[in-house]
Amino acid sequence: MKKYFPKTFLYFLLAWLLLNIVQSAFTGIIYDEAYYWYYSQQMAWGYFDHPPMVALLIKLSGFFFHGELGVRLFSTFLSAGSVLLLWLMIDAKEKNKYVPHFFLLLFSMALFNAYGFLTLPDTPLLFFTALFLYLYKKFVAQPNWLLSLALGLAMAALMYSKYHAVLVIVFVILSNLKLLKSVYAWVAVVIALGAFSPHFLWLYAHDFVTIKYHILERPNHAYDFAEFTLGYLLNLIANFGLLFPFVYWALFKLKPKDAFERALQFLSYGVILFFFISSFQKRTQTQWVIVLCIPLAIIAFNYLITHAKSRKWMKNLGLASLVLLCYARLWLVFQPLLPFLVFETHEYPWSQQLHAIVGDTPVVFENSYRRAPMYSFYTGETAFSLNNLHYRRNQYSIDSSEAKLQGKKVAYITLYANKGDFTYTTNKNKTFYGWYIDNFESYRKLLCTVDTDIIDLNQPNQIVKVYNPYKERIPLHKLTFNVGYLNKYKKLKEKLPLPFTLQSDSERELRPKDTTYIQVNFPKPSRDDIEYLKFSISENGLLMGINSPSIKIKE
């Protein structure tokens, strides 16, 4: 152990681990963590938004603790593991002299700090990126069958973490095209595909819902330089805080001396360039470039070891970052430290407030896959997100949660009403109204399809197929059919009733596990910027559901 890790390193690592464990236990859950906790309550090979690794981490943590630490424990372990792997990938003989600088560098990376305890898909992505690069470093030095197996499993674990992992794999391959001639490399790829095949099968069984959402269904809007490209450039800065000039300068000055350093260089520039180009089409989220923390940590630390002047000002900026980030960590727990700013970790008390009003009555949240799991996490009660045409589909749209509420009395919560049976207000001064529904009944899994990729609104008497996936018959008098018109960025702009006739007058219900054919004449939208439509069905007076993907309209 001493051969690889000096005592000073182990002391700092232990402090890092203990800090993150304490932080995990005393920091409130954020909404995305609550959503992924909801994933973990029904383990599967895939979920609507992401592969299953984040759910597995939470499930494992929950075996040891309840509450916040029961969501985050294994994330703290993976963070410590990432630090270990980073240290092992640094070859400089002088590195033992600069252990404090190493940890100061890592602590100055804002998101590397955050993902030291938060449990999000990027948490395992960071660890498995580090593991993949560590194994690749050994592989290029001396390939063998054991390393092929390990690399294959590491690539699969990367992909099980987040789809962005494909960038890590692709840019490493591009840095060393000789891999395409290596039998060992191809064996690793085959092993990775085999290990990842359960997720492929899940995607197939669910009509590739995750891929379709991320590629085809994500709403967007017209290009805005400040929000898209400038926002992306600011994200690159935010990832490394005050040390961003030093980190990127080290990358700029890097002259690779071997295949591994070339992989670090390709991965860094590749990710930066990929999302820069992407920023001209859509907004890039800060965490999308978080994999940069792994290669750039190695590059920056190697640079500071050999450049005394940079080491000095890096130390000063790093200490300033240390103070700021320690204060930020405390503020995540104690909101009065920044009384004018309320973050998600401070918001959860609303769930107890609502629970005191509705008791053990299940709660249906309109258009909120974030509030539904947060409520369930902090109260232990059943909650559901009922999504309509103004929102988007999510995990609640494809799992069995809707069935658990059918026919039950529920409390229905919305942000868009101005009256109700009860109300509650969050500490962000948002007021939600709610009312009770004695016999809740929804059919959000009804699916409308047409036998064409492009719909001509001017064509009369078009056939729409309505598939009923439920086990019971659904009377048509309970349903109202509508059509939503969307612009080219798939933003809802207009919604209109959709009159229909049945092919058979005797059909007055949707048969279970069967398809009913209806005949429609599409109403003309009043706007000129319409390029897509979605079918939407309202049941029992509820707001219109999302009952089809976006379908292109003929110009």
Backbone hydrogen bonds, N-H to C=O, Kabsch-Sander energy under -0.5 kcal/mol:
donor,donor_aa,acceptor,acceptor_aa,energy
4,Y,1,M,-0.8
5,F,1,M,-3.0
10,L,6,P,-1.9
11,Y,7,K,-2.5
12,F,8,T,-2.2
13,L,9,F,-2.7
14,L,10,L,-2.5
15,A,11,Y,-2.2
16,W,12,F,-2.5
17,L,13,L,-2.6
18,L,14,L,-2.8
19,L,15,A,-2.5
20,N,16,W,-2.0
21,I,17,L,-2.2
22,V,18,L,-2.6
23,Q,19,L,-2.7
24,S,20,N,-2.3
25,A,21,I,-1.9
26,F,22,V,-1.6
27,T,23,Q,-1.1
34,A,30,I,-2.1
35,Y,31,Y,-2.1
36,Y,32,D,-2.2
37,W,33,E,-2.4
38,Y,34,A,-2.0
39,Y,35,Y,-1.6
40,S,36,Y,-1.9
41,Q,37,W,-0.7
41,Q,38,Y,-1.1
42,Q,39,Y,-2.2
47,Y,50,H,-1.6
53,M,160,Y,-2.2
56,L,52,P,-2.0
57,L,53,M,-2.2
58,I,54,V,-1.7
59,K,55,A,-2.5
60,L,56,L,-2.5
61,S,57,L,-2.3
62,G,58,I,-2.4
63,F,59,K,-0.7
63,F,60,L,-0.9
64,F,61,S,-1.5
65,F,61,S,-1.8
70,G,66,H,-0.7
70,G,67,G,-0.6
71,V,68,E,-1.7
72,R,68,E,-1.4
73,L,69,L,-2.0
75,S,72,R,-0.8
76,T,72,R,-1.6
76,T,73,L,-0.5
77,F,73,L,-1.3
78,L,74,F,-2.3
79,S,75,S,-2.2
80,A,76,T,-2.0
81,G,77,F,-2.4
82,S,78,L,-2.3
83,V,79,S,-1.8
84,L,80,A,-2.1
85,L,81,G,-2.3
86,L,82,S,-2.4
87,W,83,V,-2.2
88,L,84,L,-2.0
89,M,85,L,-1.5
90,I,87,W,-1.2
91,D,89,M,-0.6
95,K,92,A,-1.5
96,N,93,K,-0.6
97,K,94,E,-1.9
98,Y,95,K,-1.7
99,V,96,N,-0.7
102,F,98,Y,-2.1
103,F,99,V,-2.1
104,L,100,P,-2.3
105,L,101,H,-2.5
106,L,102,F,-2.0
107,F,103,F,-2.7
108,S,104,L,-1.2
109,M,106,L,-1.3
110,A,108,S,-0.9
111,L,239,N,-0.6
113,N,109,M,-2.1
114,A,110,A,-2.3
115,Y,111,L,-2.9
116,G,113,N,-1.7
117,F,114,A,-1.5
118,L,114,A,-2.5
120,L,118,L,-0.8
123,T,120,L,-2.1
125,L,121,P,-1.3
126,L,122,D,-2.1
127,F,123,T,-1.5
128,F,124,P,-3.0
129,T,125,L,-1.7
130,A,126,L,-2.1
131,L,127,F,-2.6
132,F,128,F,-2.5
133,L,129,T,-2.4
134,Y,130,A,-2.2
135,L,131,L,-2.5
136,Y,132,F,-2.5
137,K,133,L,-2.4
138,K,134,Y,-1.5
139,F,135,L,-2.5
140,V,136,Y,-2.7
141,A,137,K,-0.9
142,Q,138,K,-2.3
148,S,144,N,-1.9
149,L,145,W,-2.2
150,A,146,L,-2.4
151,L,147,L,-3.1
152,G,148,S,-2.3
153,L,149,L,-2.3
154,A,150,A,-2.3
155,M,151,L,-2.5
156,A,152,G,-2.1
157,A,153,L,-2.5
158,L,154,A,-2.3
159,M,155,M,-2.2
160,Y,156,A,-2.3
161,S,157,A,-0.8
161,S,158,L,-0.9
162,K,158,L,-1.8
165,A,162,K,-1.9
166,V,163,Y,-2.0
167,L,164,H,-1.8
168,V,164,H,-0.7
169,I,165,A,-1.9
170,V,166,V,-2.7
171,F,167,L,-2.5
172,V,168,V,-1.6
173,I,169,I,-2.0
174,L,170,V,-2.5
175,S,171,F,-1.2
176,N,173,I,-1.5
179,L,176,N,-2.1
180,L,177,L,-1.6
181,K,178,K,-1.8
182,S,179,L,-1.7
183,V,181,K,-0.5
186,W,182,S,-1.9
187,V,183,V,-2.4
188,A,184,Y,-1.9
189,V,185,A,-1.9
190,V,186,W,-2.4
191,I,187,V,-2.5
192,A,188,A,-2.3
193,L,189,V,-2.6
194,G,190,V,-2.4
195,A,191,I,-2.7
196,F,192,A,-1.8
197,S,193,L,-0.7
197,S,194,G,-0.7
199,H,196,F,-1.1
200,F,196,F,-1.5
201,L,197,S,-2.6
202,W,198,P,-1.9
203,L,199,H,-2.7
204,Y,200,F,-2.4
205,A,201,L,-2.4
206,H,202,W,-1.5
207,D,204,Y,-1.5
208,F,203,L,-3.9
209,V,206,H,-1.2
212,K,208,F,-2.7
213,Y,209,V,-2.1
214,H,210,T,-2.3
215,I,211,I,-2.4
216,L,212,K,-2.4
217,E,212,K,-1.6
217,E,213,Y,-0.6
218,R,213,Y,-1.3
220,N,489,Y,-2.3
228,F,224,D,-3.4
230,L,225,F,-3.0
231,G,225,F,-0.6
232,Y,228,F,-1.6
233,L,229,T,-2.3
234,L,230,L,-2.3
235,N,231,G,-1.7
236,L,232,Y,-1.8
237,I,233,L,-1.3
238,A,234,L,-2.9
239,N,235,N,-2.0
240,F,237,I,-1.3
241,G,237,I,-0.9
243,L,240,F,-1.5
244,F,241,G,-1.7
247,V,243,L,-2.5
248,Y,244,F,-2.3
249,W,245,P,-2.0
250,A,246,F,-2.3
251,L,247,V,-1.6
252,F,248,Y,-2.3
253,K,249,W,-2.2
254,L,250,A,-0.6
254,L,251,L,-0.9
262,R,258,D,-2.0
263,A,259,A,-1.8
264,L,260,F,-2.1
265,Q,261,E,-2.3
266,F,262,R,-2.8
267,L,263,A,-2.7
268,S,264,L,-2.1
269,Y,265,Q,-2.6
270,G,266,F,-2.7
271,V,267,L,-2.3
272,I,268,S,-2.2
273,L,269,Y,-2.8
274,F,270,G,-2.8
275,F,271,V,-2.1
276,F,272,I,-1.5
277,I,273,L,-2.5
278,S,274,F,-2.1
279,S,275,F,-1.5
280,F,277,I,-1.5
281,Q,278,S,-2.2
282,K,278,S,-1.8
285,Q,283,R,-0.5
288,W,285,Q,-1.7
289,V,286,T,-1.2
290,I,287,Q,-1.7
292,L,289,V,-1.9
293,C,290,I,-2.1
294,I,291,V,-1.3
296,L,292,L,-2.3
297,A,293,C,-1.3
298,I,294,I,-1.4
299,I,295,P,-2.4
300,A,296,L,-2.8
301,F,297,A,-2.1
302,N,298,I,-2.3
303,Y,299,I,-1.8
304,L,300,A,-2.3
305,I,301,F,-1.8
306,T,302,N,-0.9
306,T,303,Y,-0.5
307,H,303,Y,-0.6
307,H,304,L,-0.6
311,R,307,H,-2.1
312,K,308,A,-1.7
313,W,309,K,-1.7
314,M,310,S,-2.4
315,K,311,R,-1.9
316,N,312,K,-1.7
317,L,313,W,-2.5
318,G,314,M,-2.5
319,L,315,K,-2.3
320,A,316,N,-1.8
321,S,317,L,-2.5
322,L,318,G,-2.4
323,V,319,L,-2.0
324,L,320,A,-2.2
325,L,321,S,-3.0
326,C,322,L,-2.1
327,Y,323,V,-2.1
328,A,324,L,-2.3
329,R,325,L,-2.3
330,L,326,C,-2.0
331,W,327,Y,-2.5
332,L,328,A,-1.8
333,V,329,R,-0.7
333,V,330,L,-1.0
334,F,330,L,-3.2
335,Q,333,V,-0.7
337,L,334,F,-1.9
338,L,335,Q,-2.2
341,L,338,L,-2.4
343,F,341,L,-0.5
346,H,343,F,-2.0
347,E,344,E,-1.4
348,Y,344,E,-0.5
350,W,347,E,-1.8
351,S,348,Y,-2.2
352,Q,348,Y,-0.6
353,Q,349,P,-1.8
354,L,350,W,-2.6
355,H,351,S,-2.4
356,A,352,Q,-2.1
357,I,353,Q,-0.7
357,I,354,L,-0.9
358,V,354,L,-2.4
359,G,355,H,-2.3
361,T,358,V,-1.6
363,V,382,T,-2.1
364,V,411,A,-3.2
365,F,363,V,-0.6
365,F,384,F,-3.3
366,E,364,V,-0.5
366,E,413,I,-2.7
367,N,365,F,-0.5
367,N,386,L,-2.3
368,S,365,F,-0.7
372,A,368,S,-1.6
374,M,370,R,-1.4
375,Y,371,R,-2.6
376,S,372,A,-2.0
377,F,373,P,-2.7
378,Y,374,M,-2.0
379,T,375,Y,-1.4
380,G,376,S,-2.5
384,F,363,V,-1.9
386,L,365,F,-2.3
386,L,384,F,-0.6
387,N,385,S,-0.8
389,L,544,M,-2.4
391,Y,388,N,-2.5
397,S,394,N,-2.0
398,I,394,N,-0.6
398,I,395,Q,-1.2
399,D,395,Q,-1.6
404,K,400,S,-0.9
405,L,402,E,-1.5
406,Q,402,E,-0.6
406,Q,403,A,-0.7
407,G,440,F,-3.8
408,K,405,L,-2.2
410,V,437,I,-2.5
411,A,362,P,-2.7
412,Y,410,V,-0.6
412,Y,435,W,-3.3
413,I,364,V,-3.1
413,I,411,A,-0.5
414,T,433,Y,-2.6
421,D,434,G,-1.7
422,F,434,G,-2.0
424,Y,432,F,-1.9
426,T,430,K,-2.4
429,N,426,T,-1.9
431,T,429,N,-0.5
432,F,424,Y,-2.8
432,F,430,K,-0.5
433,Y,414,T,-2.1
434,G,422,F,-2.4
435,W,412,Y,-1.7
437,I,410,V,-2.6
438,D,436,Y,-0.5
440,F,408,K,-2.7
446,L,443,Y,-1.4
447,L,467,Y,-1.9
448,C,547,N,-3.3
449,T,465,K,-2.3
452,T,450,V,-0.5
455,I,552,K,-2.8
457,L,455,I,-0.8
459,Q,456,D,-1.3
462,Q,520,V,-2.5
464,V,518,I,-2.8
465,K,449,T,-2.9
466,V,516,T,-3.1
467,Y,447,L,-3.1
467,Y,465,K,-0.6
468,N,514,D,-2.6
474,I,510,L,-1.9
476,L,508,R,-2.2
478,K,475,P,-1.5
479,L,476,L,-1.8
480,T,538,S,-2.5
482,N,536,S,-2.9
483,V,496,L,-2.7
484,G,534,K,-3.1
485,Y,494,E,-3.8
486,L,532,Y,-2.8
487,N,491,K,-1.9
490,K,487,N,-2.2
493,K,485,Y,-3.1
494,E,485,Y,-1.6
496,L,483,V,-2.6
498,L,481,F,-2.6
501,T,519,Q,-2.2
503,Q,517,Y,-1.3
507,E,504,S,-1.7
508,R,506,S,-0.7
510,L,474,I,-2.8
511,R,509,E,-0.6
513,K,468,N,-1.4
513,K,470,Y,-1.0
514,D,468,N,-0.8
514,D,511,R,-1.2
516,T,466,V,-2.6
518,I,464,V,-2.7
518,I,516,T,-0.5
519,Q,501,T,-3.1
520,V,462,Q,-2.9
521,N,499,P,-0.6
531,E,486,L,-2.9
532,Y,486,L,-2.1
533,L,551,I,-1.9
534,K,484,G,-2.2
536,S,482,N,-2.3
538,S,480,T,-3.0
540,N,478,K,-2.4
542,L,539,E,-2.1
545,G,537,I,-1.9
547,N,535,F,-2.1
547,N,545,G,-0.6
551,I,533,L,-2.6
552,K,453,D,-0.8
553,I,531,E,-2.5
554,K,455,I,-3.2
